[in-house]
């Protein structure tokens, strides 16, 4: 249940894969007041899209209470998926017009987390010099290197 006095958090996320599919990494930076927390991890056999979704999920899971969140992503797949596609997938019983929803487990997890938090999804261009987005990219790529 959302409260009027929710905490305000800014989150940046990114996912990467090298090659795609292959070893992947995800990263998130959570900023609250004057503090920042970096999270990252990876999987040995995955896709870039799964890592983008995982970054958002891990970031939202890290919140200890309901929050108002400005979540920044450079992934059109994540942003369009959550804003445009997910509502119709749910209406259709988690089915797309062209078949099954890819990464269904992650979309369902993300959907559940958005019920706990008030999330505004903001797209930022990737590899365009944005400090926090570039840092997330570096963290995700470092996670890949740790797997190799």
Secondary structure as GFF3:
##gff-version 3
##sequence-region A 1 148
A	DSSP	beta_strand	7	17	.	.	.	ID=ss1
A	DSSP	beta_strand	22	32	.	.	.	ID=ss2
A	DSSP	beta_strand	35	46	.	.	.	ID=ss3
A	DSSP	alpha_helix	48	61	.	.	.	ID=ss4
A	DSSP	beta_strand	67	73	.	.	.	ID=ss5
A	DSSP	alpha_helix	76	80	.	.	.	ID=ss6
A	DSSP	pi_helix	81	85	.	.	.	ID=ss7
A	DSSP	alpha_helix	86	91	.	.	.	ID=ss8
A	DSSP	beta_strand	95	96	.	.	.	ID=ss9
A	DSSP	beta_strand	99	100	.	.	.	ID=ss10
A	DSSP	alpha_helix	104	116	.	.	.	ID=ss11
A	DSSP	beta_strand	118	123	.	.	.	ID=ss12
A	DSSP	alpha_helix	131	147	.	.	.	ID=ss13
###
